[in-house]
Amino acid sequence: MSASMKPQGSTLGLPAASALVVGSVIGTGVFGLPSALAAFGPISLVAFLLVTIGAVALAIVFGALAARVPGSGGPYLYARDAFGEFPGFLNAWSYWLTAWAGNAAIVVALTGYVEVFINTDHNVVGSMIIAIVCLWIPVLINVLGLRSMGGAQVVFTILKIVPLAAIAIIGLFFLDPANFGPFNSSGTDGWTALAGAGAVALFAYLGIETASVAAGRVRNAERNVSRATVYGTIACGAVYILGTLAVFGTVSNTDLRSSTAPFSDAANAIFSGTWAGQAVAVVAVISGLGCLVGWTFIVGEMPQAAAKDGMFPRAFARESRGMPIIGMLASTILATLLTVLAYTSFEQVFTMVVLLTVFTSVIPFLFSAAAQIYWLVSRSGPTSWPHFARDIFVAVLALVFSFWALVGTGAEAAFYGAIAFLLGVPLYVWMKASNRRHGLPAPTPWDVAPAAGTGASITASEPAPHGTVA
């Protein structure tokens, strides 16, 4: 049954899909972002604006691909459909690694904000207990069903966006030019500073693809995935840029460089009291939990899509209450183990895994932009040249943005990312052998079903015209 034919309670509407994007993008990292950018100075705001333009271009590409290739799976689905099984598998594998290891990183940061109120002496055992509880609460919300997850995402998103937006807007009235410091305080030339600040900023947008990963569960996906992705990305960009500007203008650059809670410092400066900083800590906890709710769902959804094609173990295709329960449980167990390692003497292991996820998170972006370009330039038939020119420009911009992101990960992250790919190869070989497929291609969405609501079947022998989707 397609997403458009399912009962409304079993699908995500536009508000829930948009909340999934915003909730997955804005987690705990935003609360430390201004401190990371302070070393570059206000020039980082220019870099943030450029990165936001690239992220919006990528969001448009995801929306176009979701309309062109129906179903859940997002980057996995698009790479497999355009380039074949193995690239599709690599996208699913790299994205899955990114998601569950990223959940461990999120919960470690979240625990730090919880410990503003409890376990203030940062007892290691206490920290591990808090982190594990915070990892499994989102699992409980998800196993209650899609409606529970979607509703929770909407609530969590509102609870974190409203305070962040309030600080961003109110802070604009308290800006002190003296706090900004030199426009470029990095000690390097402008282009180098832009590249460095951009490398920090671009990872703030990881998660903009989540609506496309869950496209098979989105109502009127051919329209709502695009809207949710673009609207969500723009909303995140506005919060990021205005919030960073407000923090830069209310906290001195010197203090900001050493701050561990820049939004709390900004709130204290605006409202003149420590209570405001503690309130921001509460918002950070809410934000982290909301982010984990979304990523816990996505970390099960991606391998489920691959499992249905025989690219992941079949167990990952199982559902409970319509949710990818095996993927969520297996991934959360792995995230729990990694979190425990993070609080023991194996911090270097944790750092290594986080570094490789930085690299693996960008690979699906690159393949998705490349898939859109492939479909635009390879399809014959009637062409609307103004639409084609617009679509190809946006897709190329998204591809350039993805390459920039890939280069920005650095040599060490690339090294660990390559290792992550190699770890996936034995699984691919095993799945191919166990399914006795021996090189036979998986069925593509072109052979299965048209995009919901198009009213026409698109098959491999009936190419889609240029410029019809974007």
N, C-alpha and C positions, 0 to 999 in steps of 0.2 A: 504494500500500500504506500503510495507516495505521500510526502509531507503535506501536500495540498489536500489530500483526501482523508487524512487522519482527523479524529475529533479534535476540536480546538484545545481541549485540556491536555492533549498529548503532544502538542507542538508549541513552539516558541513564537510569540507575536513580535512585532517590531520593537516595542519597549523592552521586552525581555532579551531579545537578540542584541539590541544596542547596549543594554546593561551588561550582557556577557562580554562584549568587546571592552567597554570602559572598565568593568570590574576586573578583567584579566590583565589589562594594560596598567592601570593604576593600582599598585600594591603597596609595599612598604618602601620600595626604592625611591619613590618621589619625595619622601620625607628627608632623605639625605642628599638628594640631587643637587640642591644649591651649593652645598659644601664642596661637592666634587667639582662643580663648575667655577667656584670662587677663585681657584688658582689661575684661571684664564682671564678673569675679569669680565666686564660687561660685553666684550666681544663674543662671549659665549651665547648671548641672547640672539645675536645675528646667526650664529651656527645653529641654534635651536630652531630658528625660523626656517632656515634652509632645510634642515632635517625634517621638519614638519611638512614642508612642501613635498619632499620625497616620500614621506609616509602616506600622505594623502594620495599621491600618484599610485602607490602600491595598493592602497585601500580600494581605489577605483578598479585596478586590475583584478583584485580578488573578487569584487562584485561582478565584473564582467565574466570571469571564469566560472563563478558559481551559476550564472545564468546559462552559460554555454555547456557546462558539464554538470548535470544534476547529481545530487546525492551528497552524503557526508564523506569526509576525508580531506577536503581542502587541498593543500599542497601535494599530498600523496596522490590524490585522484588526478590532479592536473598534470603532474609529471608523468604518471603512468599512461594517461590518455595521449599525451603528446609525444613522449619519447620511449615508452615501453616499460616492461616489468621492472627491470633492474633499477633504473633511475627512480621509478615510483617507490620501490622498496627502500632505496637509500633515503628518500624524503621521509617515508614513514618511520624508519629506524632513527634517523637523526632528530626528527621532531619528537619522537617518544622519549629519547634520551634527554632532550632539552626540557621536556615537560616535567618528568618525575624528578630529575636532579634540580631543576629550577624550583620545584615545590620545597625541596629541602633548604635551598637558599632563602626562600621567602620566609619559611617558618623560623629559621635562625634569627633573621632580622625582626620578625614579629615577636619572638620571645624577648628580645631586648626591650621592646616597648611595654610588654606585659610586666617586666621586672621593674618598671618604674613604680609599680604598686605592690607587687609581691615578690618574694625571693630577691629582695633588694641587695643582698650580699652576693648574688650570682653564684650560689652553690651549684656545682656542676650537676649533681643528681637532680636537684630541683629544676634546673634549666632543661634537662632532658625530659623530665615529666611534663613540664609546661609545653614544650615543643611537640611531644608525641600527642598530647591531648589536642593541641591546635591542628595537627595534621589529620586527626581522625574525626573531629567534629564535622568538617566539610563532607567526609565520606558518608556520615549518617544523614546529612541533609540531602545528599544526592541519591542515596538508596531509597529514599521515600518517594522518588519519582521525578519526572521532568518538571512537573508543575511546581514541586517544592524547590527544585534548584532554580528555576526561572524566577519564582517569587522572591526567593532569598537574594538573588542577584540584584533585582530591582531595589529591594530594601537596603541592602548593603551599599549599593552604588549611590543612592540618594543620601544616605547617612555620611558618606565620605566626601562626595562631591560638594555638597552644600557648605560644610565648614571650610574646605580648601578654597572654594570660590569666594567665600566671604573674606578670608584672609587676603586672597589675591586682590579683590576689589577694594576693600577697606584700606589695605596697605598702600594702595596708590595715593591715598590722601596724606600719608605719613612719610613719603619719600624724602630722604635727605641726600642731596647730591654728594655730600662729603663721604657718605658711606660706600659709594660705588667704587672709589679708587680709580686707578688708571684704566683706560678703556681696554688696553691689552696688558695685563699684568703677568703674563706667562714667561716673559724674558726671551721670547722668540719672535720671529716675524709674524705678520698678520695671517698669512696662509697656513703656517704651521699651527698657529693658535686655533684657527677655525677648524682645521682637521682634528686636532686634539679634542677640542670641545665637542665637535660633531660626533666623534667616536664615543664620547660619554653620553651624549644626548640621544643618539640613534637607538641605543638599547632600551631607552625608556618606552619605546613603541612596540616592544615584543608583546604579542597578543592581539594585534589588530586583525589577525587572520582567523580568530576563534569562531566568528559567525560562519565563515566559509567551511571550517572543519565540521561544524554542526549543521550544515546546510540542509541535510536530509530531515532534520527535525524542526526546521523553520517554516512557518506558515507563509505561503506565497513567496518561496525562497528566491525565485528569479528576480523579484523586486526588493524584498525585505533584506536579503543578505547584503546587497549593494548599499542600501540605505543605512542599515545598521553599522556596516563597516566604515563607511565614509562619515556618517554623523558621529559615530563613536570616536573615530580618529581625530576629527576636528574638535570635539569636546575635550578630549585629552590634551590636544595641542594648546587650546586656550587656557586650560588650567595650568599646564606646565609653564607656558611662557609668562603669563600674568603672575603666577605664583612665584616663579624665580625672580621676576622683576621686583615684586613686592619685598621679597626677602633680601635681595641685593640692596634695596633702598632703605631698609629699616634696621639692618644689622651691618656693622662695619666690615669691610673686606677682610681685615686682620682677624676679627673674631670669627667670621664665617669660615675661614680656612680650617680652624680647629674645632668647629662646632660639630657635635654628634647628633644634634636635633635642631636644624636650622629653622624649620617652621615653628617649633616651640619657642625659639629665641625671638623670632619675628612677632609671634603672638604676644609674648611678654612685653616686647618693646611697644607694640601698638596699644595694648590694653593695660599696661603698667601693673603687672602682677604675675606671680608664679602660677596662679590658678589657670591662666590661659595656656601656658605650656603643658600643664597636666591634661587639659582638655584636648590638646592636639595629640597627646600620647594616646588618649582614648580613641580618637579618630584614626590614628595609625593602626591600632589593634583591629578596629572595625574594618579598615581598608585591607589589612593583611588577610583577615578571615574571609572577606568577600572575594579577594583575589584567589585564595585557595579553593573556594567553592567552585569557581569557574574552571580553574586549571585541573581540579580533581575530576570534573566531568570530561574535559577535553583530553586528559591523559588516558581515559578509557575509550573515548570516541575514535581517536586516530587509529590505534591498533585494532579496534573492532572493524573499521573499514578495510584495513589490510587483511585481517583474518578472513573476512568474507570472500576475498579474492585468493585465499590460500597463501598469502605472503607472510602471515603471522600464524602462530599456533591456533588451531580451531577453537580452543577454549576461550580465546579473547573475543569471539563472536557471541558468546552467551550473554543473555540479558536477564535482568530481574526488575520487575515493574517498568519495563521498557528502557532500562538504563544499562550501560555496558559494565556490569558489575565486576567481571573478572579482571578487566583492564584496570579499573579503579583500585581494586584490592591489591593486585600484584604490584602496581606502580606505587601505591602508598606504602606497601611493605618495603619496597626498595628505598623510597624516600626516607622512611623511618630509620632503616639501617644506616643510610648515609648521614642522617641527622645525628644519630648516636656517635658515629665516627667524628663528626664535627666537634663534639663536646669531649672528645678524648684526646689522646696524644697523636691522633692521625690527622691534624689540621691540614697538613700538606697534601694528603690524599683528597680531602674535601676541596682545597683550592684547585687542585689539578682537574677535578671533575667539573667544577664551576667554569674553569677556563675553557674546557672542551665544549661545554654547552653554549658558551658565548659564540663559538664558531658554528656549531651545529644548528643554532637557531637561525642563522642567516641563510644557510643552504636552501631551505624551502622557499624563502623569499626569492632567491635568485632563479630557481627552477620555475617558479610560478610566473615571474615576469617573462622569462624565456619562452614558456609555453604560450603565453598570450601573443607574443611576437610571432611565434611559429604559426599559430592558427590564423593570424591576420595576414601573413605574407604567403601562406601556402594554399589557402582556399581560393578556388576559382569561382567564377560566377559574377553576377551583377555587382558593381562596386559603387558605393556612394563615397566619392573621393573626399569631400569635406569631412565626413565621419571617419573614413579610413585614416586621413592625415591626423585627426584629433586622437584617435585610438592608438595609432602607432607612436605618436609623440609621448603620450602618457605612459605607454608600455616601455619605451626606451628610457624615459626618465626613471621609471621604477627599477629597470635593470641597472642603470648607472648607480642609483641609490643603493641597490643590493650589493654591487661590486664595492662601492665605497665602504659599506658596512663590513664586507668580508675583509677588505684590506685593513680596516680599523681594528679588527680583532687582534692583530699582532702575530708575530712568528710563533710565540709559545702556544697561544690558543690554537693556531693552525696546526701545529704539531700534534697536540692532543686531539684535535678534531679529526685528523687523519687516522689516528689510532682508533677512534670511535667508529669510523667507517669500516676499518679492517675487522673490528670485532663483530660487525654486522654481517660480513660476508659468509662465515660459516653457517649462520642462521638461514641466510638466503639459499645456500646450497642444500642444506638439510630440508628446507621446506620444498624446494624443487624436487628433490629426490623422493621425499615421503609422499608427495602428491603425484609422482610419476609423470610429471608434466614434460620433462625433456625438451624444453625450449618452446612449447606451444604457448602462444600469447594468451593473456587473460582477456576475457570479453571486455570491451570498452563501453562506456555509457552510450556511445553512438549506436551500438547494436542493441541496447537494452531498452532505453526509454528516452523520449524527448524531454527537454526542460519543461517543468511544470508550467502550464498556462500558455505555452507557445502555440498549441493547437496543431502542430505538425511534427512528424517524426523526422529526426535528423539522423542519418546513417552515414557510414563511412563512404558510401557511394553517392551521397548527396551532400556536398560540401556547403557549409554555411557561407553566405556572401560576406565580403569585407564590410566592415563598418556597421554591422547590424547589431552588435552587442558592445556596450560600454556604459 
